[in-house]
Amino acid sequence: MKHNIGNIDRALRILIGLALIGATLVGLIGTWGWIGLLPLATGIFRLCPAYLPFGLSTCRLSKKTVTHMGKM
């Protein structure tokens, strides 16, 4: 499947996920911190299911996908 999460988005998701899970493990926050598994998983797999219906992507466009209009 095509990735829809770019490098910065990926790093933030992984950091937030690990922070929430870590805070839960040391007792700083309650069990709701396990929700950190969601951003962690989406960051690791570089795929966000919530982006799919809207066609969103934080990946950079490659030079191959950019088209120039007006040239025949």
All heavy atoms as TSV, in Angstrom:
chain	resi	resn	atom	element	x	y	z
A	1	MET	N	N	0.845	-1.176	0.000
A	1	MET	CA	C	0.000	0.000	0.000
A	1	MET	C	C	0.891	1.241	0.000
A	1	MET	O	O	1.976	1.249	0.555
A	1	MET	CB	C	-0.904	-0.016	1.219
A	1	MET	CG	C	-1.873	1.131	1.255
A	1	MET	SD	S	-3.264	0.848	2.335
A	1	MET	CE	C	-4.407	0.170	1.163
A	2	LYS	N	N	0.423	2.293	-0.602
A	2	LYS	CA	C	1.169	3.539	-0.721
A	2	LYS	C	C	1.209	4.274	0.621
A	2	LYS	O	O	0.213	4.363	1.325
A	2	LYS	CB	C	0.486	4.412	-1.778
A	2	LYS	CG	C	1.238	5.654	-2.106
A	2	LYS	CD	C	0.534	6.427	-3.197
A	2	LYS	CE	C	1.241	7.731	-3.453
A	2	LYS	NZ	N	0.550	8.541	-4.415
A	3	HIS	N	N	2.375	4.808	0.959
A	3	HIS	CA	C	2.528	5.571	2.198
A	3	HIS	C	C	1.874	6.940	2.044
A	3	HIS	O	O	1.881	7.528	0.973
A	3	HIS	CB	C	4.004	5.769	2.514
A	3	HIS	CG	C	4.731	4.492	2.755
A	3	HIS	ND1	N	6.084	4.377	2.606
A	3	HIS	CD2	C	4.311	3.277	3.135
A	3	HIS	CE1	C	6.448	3.157	2.883
A	3	HIS	NE2	N	5.389	2.454	3.194
A	4	ASN	N	N	1.301	7.452	3.148
A	4	ASN	CA	C	0.728	8.786	3.114
A	4	ASN	C	C	1.193	9.645	4.290
A	4	ASN	O	O	0.596	10.655	4.603
A	4	ASN	CB	C	-0.805	8.734	3.032
A	4	ASN	CG	C	-1.454	8.100	4.241
A	4	ASN	OD1	O	-0.790	7.697	5.183
A	4	ASN	ND2	N	-2.763	7.993	4.204
A	5	ILE	N	N	2.281	9.225	4.937
A	5	ILE	CA	C	2.837	9.973	6.061
A	5	ILE	C	C	4.285	10.327	5.730
A	5	ILE	O	O	5.099	9.452	5.459
A	5	ILE	CB	C	2.762	9.162	7.363
A	5	ILE	CG1	C	1.301	8.957	7.758
A	5	ILE	CG2	C	3.529	9.847	8.478
A	5	ILE	CD1	C	1.120	8.143	9.009
A	6	GLY	N	N	4.589	11.619	5.770
A	6	GLY	CA	C	5.935	12.096	5.482
A	6	GLY	C	C	6.867	11.954	6.679
A	6	GLY	O	O	6.459	11.505	7.760
A	7	ASN	N	N	8.111	12.354	6.508
A	7	ASN	CA	C	9.140	12.160	7.532
A	7	ASN	C	C	8.877	12.925	8.829
A	7	ASN	O	O	9.031	12.372	9.912
A	7	ASN	CB	C	10.512	12.540	6.975
A	7	ASN	CG	C	10.972	11.579	5.913
A	7	ASN	OD1	O	10.562	10.422	5.889
A	7	ASN	ND2	N	11.802	12.051	5.011
A	8	ILE	N	N	8.495	14.183	8.728
A	8	ILE	CA	C	8.245	14.976	9.942
A	8	ILE	C	C	7.016	14.453	10.662
A	8	ILE	O	O	7.027	14.264	11.886
A	8	ILE	CB	C	8.096	16.475	9.598
A	8	ILE	CG1	C	9.413	17.017	9.049
A	8	ILE	CG2	C	7.647	17.277	10.814
A	8	ILE	CD1	C	9.336	18.421	8.498
A	9	ASP	N	N	5.958	14.193	9.919
A	9	ASP	CA	C	4.728	13.634	10.485
A	9	ASP	C	C	5.030	12.299	11.166
A	9	ASP	O	O	4.568	12.023	12.275
A	9	ASP	CB	C	3.707	13.459	9.367
A	9	ASP	CG	C	2.293	13.149	9.851
A	9	ASP	OD1	O	2.074	13.110	11.070
A	9	ASP	OD2	O	1.420	12.948	8.993
A	10	ARG	N	N	5.837	11.485	10.521
A	10	ARG	CA	C	6.200	10.171	11.051
A	10	ARG	C	C	6.952	10.308	12.374
A	10	ARG	O	O	6.634	9.635	13.361
A	10	ARG	CB	C	7.047	9.430	10.032
A	10	ARG	CG	C	7.461	8.065	10.476
A	10	ARG	CD	C	8.339	7.403	9.442
A	10	ARG	NE	N	8.520	6.007	9.780
A	10	ARG	CZ	C	9.471	5.255	9.308
A	10	ARG	NH1	N	10.327	5.751	8.432
A	10	ARG	NH2	N	9.588	4.009	9.668
A	11	ALA	N	N	7.948	11.178	12.408
A	11	ALA	CA	C	8.748	11.368	13.619
A	11	ALA	C	C	7.880	11.863	14.775
A	11	ALA	O	O	8.007	11.382	15.911
A	11	ALA	CB	C	9.882	12.345	13.350
A	12	LEU	N	N	7.001	12.819	14.499
A	12	LEU	CA	C	6.117	13.343	15.547
A	12	LEU	C	C	5.177	12.275	16.084
A	12	LEU	O	O	4.968	12.176	17.298
A	12	LEU	CB	C	5.319	14.535	15.025
A	12	LEU	CG	C	6.115	15.810	14.801
A	12	LEU	CD1	C	5.250	16.876	14.136
A	12	LEU	CD2	C	6.659	16.327	16.114
A	13	ARG	N	N	4.619	11.476	15.199
A	13	ARG	CA	C	3.709	10.410	15.632
A	13	ARG	C	C	4.426	9.395	16.520
A	13	ARG	O	O	3.896	8.963	17.540
A	13	ARG	CB	C	3.103	9.697	14.427
A	13	ARG	CG	C	2.065	10.507	13.693
A	13	ARG	CD	C	1.700	9.837	12.370
A	13	ARG	NE	N	0.781	10.628	11.600
A	13	ARG	CZ	C	-0.532	10.445	11.588
A	13	ARG	NH1	N	-1.073	9.471	12.276
A	13	ARG	NH2	N	-1.311	11.224	10.866
A	14	ILE	N	N	5.637	9.014	16.117
A	14	ILE	CA	C	6.394	8.041	16.905
A	14	ILE	C	C	6.759	8.618	18.265
A	14	ILE	O	O	6.591	7.957	19.299
A	14	ILE	CB	C	7.631	7.564	16.124
A	14	ILE	CG1	C	7.188	6.708	14.927
A	14	ILE	CG2	C	8.585	6.785	17.025
A	14	ILE	CD1	C	8.289	6.331	13.969
A	15	LEU	N	N	7.230	9.869	18.301
A	15	LEU	CA	C	7.591	10.503	19.575
A	15	LEU	C	C	6.390	10.654	20.505
A	15	LEU	O	O	6.484	10.360	21.700
A	15	LEU	CB	C	8.233	11.862	19.328
A	15	LEU	CG	C	9.648	11.843	18.772
A	15	LEU	CD1	C	10.105	13.260	18.434
A	15	LEU	CD2	C	10.596	11.201	19.761
A	16	ILE	N	N	5.270	11.095	19.966
A	16	ILE	CA	C	4.059	11.272	20.782
A	16	ILE	C	C	3.570	9.926	21.297
A	16	ILE	O	O	3.198	9.779	22.467
A	16	ILE	CB	C	2.970	12.011	19.983
A	16	ILE	CG1	C	3.385	13.467	19.789
A	16	ILE	CG2	C	1.614	11.910	20.672
A	16	ILE	CD1	C	2.542	14.236	18.797
A	17	GLY	N	N	3.571	8.931	20.421
A	17	GLY	CA	C	3.138	7.594	20.830
A	17	GLY	C	C	4.005	7.035	21.940
A	17	GLY	O	O	3.500	6.528	22.953
A	18	LEU	N	N	5.331	7.135	21.777
A	18	LEU	CA	C	6.241	6.629	22.812
A	18	LEU	C	C	6.098	7.414	24.116
A	18	LEU	O	O	6.168	6.833	25.208
A	18	LEU	CB	C	7.681	6.693	22.310
A	18	LEU	CG	C	8.042	5.686	21.222
A	18	LEU	CD1	C	9.453	5.951	20.706
A	18	LEU	CD2	C	7.909	4.257	21.724
A	19	ALA	N	N	5.902	8.730	24.017
A	19	ALA	CA	C	5.733	9.553	25.221
A	19	ALA	C	C	4.472	9.156	25.986
A	19	ALA	O	O	4.498	9.032	27.217
A	19	ALA	CB	C	5.684	11.032	24.841
A	20	LEU	N	N	3.370	8.954	25.278
A	20	LEU	CA	C	2.127	8.551	25.948
A	20	LEU	C	C	2.256	7.177	26.591
A	20	LEU	O	O	1.842	6.969	27.743
A	20	LEU	CB	C	0.960	8.560	24.958
A	20	LEU	CG	C	0.425	9.928	24.560
A	20	LEU	CD1	C	-0.542	9.807	23.391
A	20	LEU	CD2	C	-0.257	10.581	25.751
A	21	ILE	N	N	2.849	6.239	25.875
A	21	ILE	CA	C	3.020	4.896	26.419
A	21	ILE	C	C	3.972	4.925	27.622
A	21	ILE	O	O	3.697	4.311	28.659
A	21	ILE	CB	C	3.522	3.931	25.334
A	21	ILE	CG1	C	2.447	3.747	24.269
A	21	ILE	CG2	C	3.923	2.587	25.930
A	21	ILE	CD1	C	2.925	3.079	22.993
A	22	GLY	N	N	5.066	5.666	27.506
A	22	GLY	CA	C	6.012	5.782	28.609
A	22	GLY	C	C	5.394	6.421	29.840
A	22	GLY	O	O	5.614	5.965	30.968
A	23	ALA	N	N	4.609	7.479	29.631
A	23	ALA	CA	C	3.943	8.147	30.754
A	23	ALA	C	C	2.950	7.216	31.435
A	23	ALA	O	O	2.788	7.262	32.657
A	23	ALA	CB	C	3.247	9.411	30.268
A	24	THR	N	N	2.328	6.355	30.670
A	24	THR	CA	C	1.401	5.375	31.247
A	24	THR	C	C	2.164	4.339	32.060
A	24	THR	O	O	1.751	3.980	33.167
A	24	THR	CB	C	0.589	4.680	30.134
A	24	THR	OG1	O	-0.142	5.664	29.426
A	24	THR	CG2	C	-0.364	3.657	30.706
A	25	LEU	N	N	3.269	3.870	31.515
A	25	LEU	CA	C	4.040	2.827	32.201
A	25	LEU	C	C	4.628	3.304	33.526
A	25	LEU	O	O	4.732	2.517	34.473
A	25	LEU	CB	C	5.155	2.315	31.279
A	25	LEU	CG	C	4.696	1.494	30.074
A	25	LEU	CD1	C	5.876	1.160	29.171
A	25	LEU	CD2	C	4.008	0.214	30.534
A	26	VAL	N	N	5.014	4.571	33.611
A	26	VAL	CA	C	5.583	5.080	34.865
A	26	VAL	C	C	4.522	5.662	35.797
A	26	VAL	O	O	4.848	6.118	36.889
A	26	VAL	CB	C	6.706	6.115	34.615
A	26	VAL	CG1	C	7.868	5.487	33.877
A	26	VAL	CG2	C	6.195	7.338	33.916
A	27	GLY	N	N	3.269	5.665	35.371
A	27	GLY	CA	C	2.177	6.083	36.238
A	27	GLY	C	C	1.863	7.568	36.228
A	27	GLY	O	O	1.123	8.043	37.086
A	28	LEU	N	N	2.392	8.316	35.269
A	28	LEU	CA	C	2.090	9.746	35.210
A	28	LEU	C	C	0.668	10.015	34.729
A	28	LEU	O	O	0.061	11.010	35.121
A	28	LEU	CB	C	3.085	10.464	34.296
A	28	LEU	CG	C	4.527	10.524	34.794
A	28	LEU	CD1	C	5.424	11.161	33.742
A	28	LEU	CD2	C	4.591	11.301	36.100
A	29	ILE	N	N	0.170	9.167	33.858
A	29	ILE	CA	C	-1.194	9.302	33.353
A	29	ILE	C	C	-1.887	7.944	33.464
A	29	ILE	O	O	-1.238	6.919	33.679
A	29	ILE	CB	C	-1.233	9.816	31.892
A	29	ILE	CG1	C	-0.462	8.896	30.952
A	29	ILE	CG2	C	-0.690	11.231	31.801
A	29	ILE	CD1	C	-0.542	9.303	29.483
A	30	GLY	N	N	-3.182	7.958	33.310
A	30	GLY	CA	C	-3.958	6.732	33.445
A	30	GLY	C	C	-3.854	5.814	32.237
A	30	GLY	O	O	-3.031	6.019	31.337
A	31	THR	N	N	-4.729	4.846	32.207
A	31	THR	CA	C	-4.703	3.843	31.145
A	31	THR	C	C	-5.044	4.417	29.778
A	31	THR	O	O	-4.756	3.784	28.767
A	31	THR	CB	C	-5.671	2.684	31.456
A	31	THR	OG1	O	-6.976	3.212	31.646
A	31	THR	CG2	C	-5.233	1.939	32.699
A	32	TRP	N	N	-5.609	5.613	29.743
A	32	TRP	CA	C	-5.931	6.216	28.447
A	32	TRP	C	C	-4.661	6.482	27.637
A	32	TRP	O	O	-4.715	6.646	26.421
A	32	TRP	CB	C	-6.741	7.505	28.607
A	32	TRP	CG	C	-5.993	8.613	29.290
A	32	TRP	CD1	C	-5.959	8.887	30.624
A	32	TRP	CD2	C	-5.153	9.586	28.664
A	32	TRP	NE1	N	-5.151	9.969	30.873
A	32	TRP	CE2	C	-4.643	10.420	29.674
A	32	TRP	CE3	C	-4.782	9.836	27.345
A	32	TRP	CZ2	C	-3.776	11.474	29.418
A	32	TRP	CZ3	C	-3.917	10.892	27.092
A	32	TRP	CH2	C	-3.427	11.693	28.122
A	33	GLY	N	N	-3.520	6.496	28.275
A	33	GLY	CA	C	-2.257	6.732	27.593
A	33	GLY	C	C	-1.896	5.637	26.597
A	33	GLY	O	O	-1.054	5.837	25.717
A	34	TRP	N	N	-2.544	4.484	26.724
A	34	TRP	CA	C	-2.300	3.402	25.758
A	34	TRP	C	C	-2.801	3.770	24.373
A	34	TRP	O	O	-2.477	3.092	23.396
A	34	TRP	CB	C	-2.928	2.087	26.227
A	34	TRP	CG	C	-2.172	1.506	27.380
A	34	TRP	CD1	C	-2.577	1.468	28.684
A	34	TRP	CD2	C	-0.872	0.923	27.360
A	34	TRP	NE1	N	-1.602	0.888	29.463
A	34	TRP	CE2	C	-0.547	0.542	28.667
A	34	TRP	CE3	C	0.060	0.687	26.351
A	34	TRP	CZ2	C	0.662	-0.063	28.994
A	34	TRP	CZ3	C	1.263	0.077	26.674
A	34	TRP	CH2	C	1.557	-0.286	27.983
A	35	ILE	N	N	-3.552	4.855	24.273
A	35	ILE	CA	C	-3.971	5.355	22.953
A	35	ILE	C	C	-2.732	5.741	22.143
A	35	ILE	O	O	-2.801	5.861	20.914
A	35	ILE	CB	C	-4.954	6.542	23.096
A	35	ILE	CG1	C	-5.696	6.811	21.798
A	35	ILE	CG2	C	-4.251	7.795	23.559
A	35	ILE	CD1	C	-6.758	5.825	21.479
A	36	GLY	N	N	-1.596	5.886	22.809
A	36	GLY	CA	C	-0.339	6.168	22.136
A	36	GLY	C	C	0.073	5.075	21.162
A	36	GLY	O	O	0.913	5.290	20.287
A	37	LEU	N	N	-0.518	3.906	21.290
A	37	LEU	CA	C	-0.244	2.828	20.334
A	37	LEU	C	C	-0.700	3.209	18.929
A	37	LEU	O	O	-0.081	2.793	17.949
A	37	LEU	CB	C	-0.930	1.529	20.767
A	37	LEU	CG	C	-0.331	0.842	21.984
A	37	LEU	CD1	C	-1.230	-0.306	22.435
A	37	LEU	CD2	C	1.069	0.345	21.682
A	38	LEU	N	N	-1.747	3.999	18.831
A	38	LEU	CA	C	-2.265	4.397	17.522
A	38	LEU	C	C	-1.287	5.290	16.750
A	38	LEU	O	O	-0.914	4.946	15.625
A	38	LEU	CB	C	-3.636	5.066	17.663
A	38	LEU	CG	C	-4.333	5.442	16.373
A	38	LEU	CD1	C	-4.634	4.207	15.541
A	38	LEU	CD2	C	-5.609	6.183	16.677
A	39	PRO	N	N	-0.832	6.409	17.320
A	39	PRO	CA	C	0.140	7.200	16.558
A	39	PRO	C	C	1.461	6.456	16.355
A	39	PRO	O	O	2.113	6.625	15.326
A	39	PRO	CB	C	0.335	8.472	17.384
A	39	PRO	CG	C	-0.185	8.166	18.723
A	39	PRO	CD	C	-1.204	7.092	18.561
A	40	LEU	N	N	1.838	5.619	17.308
A	40	LEU	CA	C	3.068	4.843	17.151
A	40	LEU	C	C	2.960	3.899	15.953
A	40	LEU	O	O	3.852	3.848	15.105
A	40	LEU	CB	C	3.367	4.050	18.425
A	40	LEU	CG	C	4.623	3.191	18.405
A	40	LEU	CD1	C	5.865	4.055	18.222
A	40	LEU	CD2	C	4.722	2.374	19.671
A	41	ALA	N	N	1.855	3.186	15.852
A	41	ALA	CA	C	1.664	2.243	14.736
A	41	ALA	C	C	1.577	2.967	13.396
A	41	ALA	O	O	2.188	2.534	12.417
A	41	ALA	CB	C	0.413	1.403	14.968
A	42	THR	N	N	0.835	4.070	13.337
A	42	THR	CA	C	0.722	4.788	12.069
A	42	THR	C	C	2.064	5.381	11.658
A	42	THR	O	O	2.382	5.440	10.472
A	42	THR	CB	C	-0.354	5.898	12.127
A	42	THR	OG1	O	-0.049	6.817	13.175
A	42	THR	CG2	C	-1.739	5.309	12.331
A	43	GLY	N	N	2.873	5.790	12.633
A	43	GLY	CA	C	4.204	6.308	12.325
A	43	GLY	C	C	5.141	5.220	11.829
A	43	GLY	O	O	5.914	5.432	10.896
A	44	ILE	N	N	5.061	4.050	12.430
A	44	ILE	CA	C	5.931	2.951	12.022
A	44	ILE	C	C	5.575	2.462	10.622
A	44	ILE	O	O	6.453	2.243	9.792
A	44	ILE	CB	C	5.856	1.790	13.040
A	44	ILE	CG1	C	6.537	2.205	14.341
A	44	ILE	CG2	C	6.480	0.519	12.471
A	44	ILE	CD1	C	6.335	1.231	15.483
A	45	PHE	N	N	4.285	2.308	10.352
A	45	PHE	CA	C	3.858	1.773	9.056
A	45	PHE	C	C	3.693	2.848	7.981
A	45	PHE	O	O	3.447	2.539	6.822
A	45	PHE	CB	C	2.562	0.981	9.214
A	45	PHE	CG	C	2.742	-0.254	10.036
A	45	PHE	CD1	C	2.173	-0.351	11.294
A	45	PHE	CD2	C	3.513	-1.297	9.575
A	45	PHE	CE1	C	2.345	-1.482	12.061
A	45	PHE	CE2	C	3.686	-2.440	10.335
A	45	PHE	CZ	C	3.106	-2.531	11.590
A	46	ARG	N	N	3.829	4.122	8.362
A	46	ARG	CA	C	3.729	5.265	7.436
A	46	ARG	C	C	2.406	5.295	6.681
A	46	ARG	O	O	2.338	5.722	5.535
A	46	ARG	CB	C	4.899	5.268	6.456
A	46	ARG	CG	C	6.238	5.396	7.155
A	46	ARG	CD	C	7.342	5.569	6.203
A	46	ARG	NE	N	7.234	6.943	5.696
A	46	ARG	CZ	C	8.157	7.515	4.954
A	46	ARG	NH1	N	9.206	6.859	4.604
A	46	ARG	NH2	N	7.998	8.747	4.549
A	47	LEU	N	N	1.351	4.859	7.340
A	47	LEU	CA	C	0.031	4.845	6.730
A	47	LEU	C	C	-0.993	5.285	7.765
A	47	LEU	O	O	-1.107	4.685	8.831
A	47	LEU	CB	C	-0.315	3.441	6.224
A	47	LEU	CG	C	-1.696	3.302	5.604
A	47	LEU	CD1	C	-1.730	4.020	4.261
A	47	LEU	CD2	C	-2.054	1.856	5.424
A	48	CYS	N	N	-1.746	6.337	7.443
A	48	CYS	CA	C	-2.802	6.823	8.323
A	48	CYS	C	C	-4.146	6.555	7.659
A	48	CYS	O	O	-4.481	7.189	6.652
A	48	CYS	CB	C	-2.633	8.314	8.597
A	48	CYS	SG	S	-3.912	8.968	9.687
A	49	PRO	N	N	-4.928	5.623	8.202
A	49	PRO	CA	C	-6.231	5.321	7.608
A	49	PRO	C	C	-7.180	6.523	7.581
A	49	PRO	O	O	-8.028	6.612	6.697
A	49	PRO	CB	C	-6.796	4.211	8.497
A	49	PRO	CG	C	-5.620	3.619	9.184
A	49	PRO	CD	C	-4.620	4.737	9.314
A	50	ALA	N	N	-7.031	7.454	8.515
A	50	ALA	CA	C	-7.899	8.633	8.544
A	50	ALA	C	C	-7.622	9.563	7.366
A	50	ALA	O	O	-8.484	10.341	6.966
A	50	ALA	CB	C	-7.724	9.384	9.860
A	51	TYR	N	N	-6.426	9.519	6.795
A	51	TYR	CA	C	-6.088	10.343	5.636
A	51	TYR	C	C	-6.701	9.803	4.346
A	51	TYR	O	O	-6.924	10.558	3.401
A	51	TYR	CB	C	-4.575	10.398	5.441
A	51	TYR	CG	C	-3.792	11.297	6.381
A	51	TYR	CD1	C	-4.397	12.015	7.400
A	51	TYR	CD2	C	-2.419	11.423	6.237
A	51	TYR	CE1	C	-3.667	12.815	8.238
A	51	TYR	CE2	C	-1.677	12.235	7.071
A	51	TYR	CZ	C	-2.305	12.934	8.077
A	51	TYR	OH	O	-1.575	13.744	8.897
A	52	LEU	N	N	-6.924	8.494	4.281
A	52	LEU	CA	C	-7.341	7.855	3.032
A	52	LEU	C	C	-8.645	8.392	2.434
A	52	LEU	O	O	-8.673	8.710	1.246
A	52	LEU	CB	C	-7.423	6.337	3.223
A	52	LEU	CG	C	-6.092	5.635	3.468
A	52	LEU	CD1	C	-6.312	4.158	3.769
A	52	LEU	CD2	C	-5.149	5.816	2.303
A	53	PRO	N	N	-9.742	8.508	3.197
A	53	PRO	CA	C	-10.997	8.977	2.579
A	53	PRO	C	C	-10.921	10.394	2.017
A	53	PRO	O	O	-11.668	10.761	1.127
A	53	PRO	CB	C	-12.029	8.920	3.703
A	53	PRO	CG	C	-11.417	8.180	4.810
A	53	PRO	CD	C	-9.943	8.167	4.597
A	54	PHE	N	N	-9.996	11.189	2.559
A	54	PHE	CA	C	-9.871	12.575	2.137
A	54	PHE	C	C	-8.763	12.783	1.108
A	54	PHE	O	O	-8.566	13.888	0.621
A	54	PHE	CB	C	-9.622	13.472	3.357
A	54	PHE	CG	C	-10.679	13.341	4.408
A	54	PHE	CD1	C	-10.427	12.655	5.588
A	54	PHE	CD2	C	-11.939	13.879	4.215
A	54	PHE	CE1	C	-11.401	12.514	6.558
A	54	PHE	CE2	C	-12.926	13.751	5.172
A	54	PHE	CZ	C	-12.656	13.065	6.348
A	55	GLY	N	N	-8.020	11.729	0.809
A	55	GLY	CA	C	-6.933	11.830	-0.155
A	55	GLY	C	C	-5.761	12.651	0.353
A	55	GLY	O	O	-5.004	13.205	-0.432
A	56	LEU	N	N	-5.594	12.750	1.670
A	56	LEU	CA	C	-4.527	13.547	2.251
A	56	LEU	C	C	-3.219	12.777	2.280
A	56	LEU	O	O	-3.200	11.556	2.359
A	56	LEU	CB	C	-4.887	13.961	3.679
A	56	LEU	CG	C	-6.103	14.857	3.828
A	56	LEU	CD1	C	-6.415	15.067	5.298
A	56	LEU	CD2	C	-5.866	16.184	3.142
A	57	SER	N	N	-2.119	13.502	2.240
A	57	SER	CA	C	-0.798	12.921	2.343
A	57	SER	C	C	0.174	14.002	2.780
A	57	SER	O	O	0.099	15.132	2.319
A	57	SER	CB	C	-0.349	12.342	0.996
A	57	SER	OG	O	0.975	11.868	1.086
A	58	THR	N	N	1.076	13.638	3.697
A	58	THR	CA	C	2.108	14.577	4.106
A	58	THR	C	C	3.449	14.201	3.479
A	58	THR	O	O	4.470	14.787	3.819
A	58	THR	CB	C	2.234	14.627	5.644
A	58	THR	OG1	O	2.523	13.318	6.141
A	58	THR	CG2	C	0.971	15.165	6.276
A	59	CYS	N	N	3.428	13.249	2.566
A	59	CYS	CA	C	4.643	12.873	1.831
A	59	CYS	C	C	4.953	13.938	0.799
A	59	CYS	O	O	4.051	14.545	0.226
A	59	CYS	CB	C	4.456	11.533	1.112
A	59	CYS	SG	S	4.309	10.133	2.205
A	60	ARG	N	N	6.235	14.116	0.539
A	60	ARG	CA	C	6.631	15.041	-0.517
A	60	ARG	C	C	6.278	14.452	-1.864
A	60	ARG	O	O	6.302	13.244	-2.058
A	60	ARG	CB	C	8.130	15.273	-0.489
A	60	ARG	CG	C	8.587	16.135	0.621
A	60	ARG	CD	C	10.051	16.392	0.444
A	60	ARG	NE	N	10.495	17.335	1.448
A	60	ARG	CZ	C	11.688	17.852	1.474
A	60	ARG	NH1	N	12.580	17.492	0.575
A	60	ARG	NH2	N	12.023	18.696	2.408
A	61	LEU	N	N	6.004	15.327	-2.807
A	61	LEU	CA	C	5.781	14.876	-4.168
A	61	LEU	C	C	7.121	14.566	-4.810
A	61	LEU	O	O	8.060	15.347	-4.703
A	61	LEU	CB	C	5.075	15.959	-4.990
A	61	LEU	CG	C	3.638	16.271	-4.623
A	61	LEU	CD1	C	3.132	17.431	-5.481
A	61	LEU	CD2	C	2.764	15.055	-4.838
A	62	SER	N	N	7.188	13.438	-5.457
A	62	SER	CA	C	8.431	13.128	-6.163
A	62	SER	C	C	8.433	13.857	-7.499
A	62	SER	O	O	7.404	14.261	-8.012
A	62	SER	CB	C	8.566	11.625	-6.374
A	62	SER	OG	O	7.598	11.172	-7.283
A	63	LYS	N	N	9.592	14.009	-8.077
A	63	LYS	CA	C	9.697	14.713	-9.348
A	63	LYS	C	C	8.972	13.965	-10.459
A	63	LYS	O	O	8.539	14.558	-11.420
A	63	LYS	CB	C	11.162	14.915	-9.719
A	63	LYS	CG	C	11.856	15.889	-8.812
A	63	LYS	CD	C	13.287	16.100	-9.209
A	63	LYS	CE	C	13.946	17.086	-8.254
A	63	LYS	NZ	N	15.337	17.318	-8.603
A	64	LYS	N	N	8.809	12.663	-10.294
A	64	LYS	CA	C	8.121	11.867	-11.300
A	64	LYS	C	C	6.620	12.149	-11.328
A	64	LYS	O	O	5.990	12.012	-12.342
A	64	LYS	CB	C	8.339	10.376	-11.032
A	64	LYS	CG	C	9.764	9.937	-11.242
A	64	LYS	CD	C	9.905	8.475	-10.953
A	64	LYS	CE	C	11.351	8.035	-11.081
A	64	LYS	NZ	N	11.520	6.618	-10.731
A	65	THR	N	N	6.041	12.561	-10.182
A	65	THR	CA	C	4.598	12.759	-10.119
A	65	THR	C	C	4.186	14.174	-10.510
A	65	THR	O	O	3.024	14.441	-10.698
A	65	THR	CB	C	4.046	12.438	-8.721
A	65	THR	OG1	O	4.668	13.284	-7.770
A	65	THR	CG2	C	4.275	10.984	-8.374
A	66	VAL	N	N	5.128	15.083	-10.569
A	66	VAL	CA	C	4.812	16.469	-10.918
A	66	VAL	C	C	4.674	16.577	-12.432
A	66	VAL	O	O	5.532	16.177	-13.183
A	66	VAL	CB	C	5.905	17.430	-10.403
A	66	VAL	CG1	C	5.621	18.854	-10.841
A	66	VAL	CG2	C	6.015	17.347	-8.894
A	67	THR	N	N	3.545	17.124	-12.868
A	67	THR	CA	C	3.340	17.312	-14.295
A	67	THR	C	C	3.294	18.794	-14.601
A	67	THR	O	O	2.916	19.620	-13.770
A	67	THR	CB	C	2.017	16.671	-14.752
A	67	THR	OG1	O	0.949	17.257	-14.027
A	67	THR	CG2	C	2.041	15.170	-14.516
A	68	HIS	N	N	3.685	19.158	-15.785
A	68	HIS	CA	C	3.689	20.549	-16.209
A	68	HIS	C	C	2.571	20.750	-17.225
A	68	HIS	O	O	2.520	20.072	-18.243
A	68	HIS	CB	C	5.031	20.929	-16.821
A	68	HIS	CG	C	6.157	20.794	-15.853
A	68	HIS	ND1	N	6.384	21.722	-14.871
A	68	HIS	CD2	C	7.082	19.832	-15.682
A	68	HIS	CE1	C	7.423	21.350	-14.153
A	68	HIS	NE2	N	7.863	20.200	-14.630
A	69	MET	N	N	1.687	21.652	-16.914
A	69	MET	CA	C	0.566	21.935	-17.803
A	69	MET	C	C	0.993	22.947	-18.857
A	69	MET	O	O	1.876	23.762	-18.624
A	69	MET	CB	C	-0.615	22.503	-17.008
A	69	MET	CG	C	-1.135	21.556	-15.942
A	69	MET	SD	S	-1.827	20.060	-16.608
A	69	MET	CE	C	-3.284	20.681	-17.375
A	70	GLY	N	N	0.360	22.907	-19.991
A	70	GLY	CA	C	0.596	23.892	-21.014
A	70	GLY	C	C	1.584	23.494	-22.075
A	70	GLY	O	O	1.728	24.167	-23.084
A	71	LYS	N	N	2.317	22.423	-21.884
A	71	LYS	CA	C	3.266	21.979	-22.908
A	71	LYS	C	C	2.633	20.857	-23.722
A	71	LYS	O	O	2.025	19.955	-23.175
A	71	LYS	CB	C	4.557	21.481	-22.276
A	71	LYS	CG	C	5.366	22.594	-21.656
A	71	LYS	CD	C	6.706	22.089	-21.218
A	71	LYS	CE	C	7.528	23.242	-20.650
A	71	LYS	NZ	N	8.855	22.805	-20.279
A	72	MET	N	N	2.784	20.931	-25.011
A	72	MET	CA	C	2.198	19.907	-25.871
A	72	MET	C	C	3.250	19.099	-26.535
A	72	MET	O	O	4.291	19.410	-26.849
A	72	MET	CB	C	1.297	20.533	-26.907
A	72	MET	CG	C	0.107	21.197	-26.271
A	72	MET	SD	S	-0.996	21.724	-27.574
A	72	MET	CE	C	-2.516	21.510	-26.757
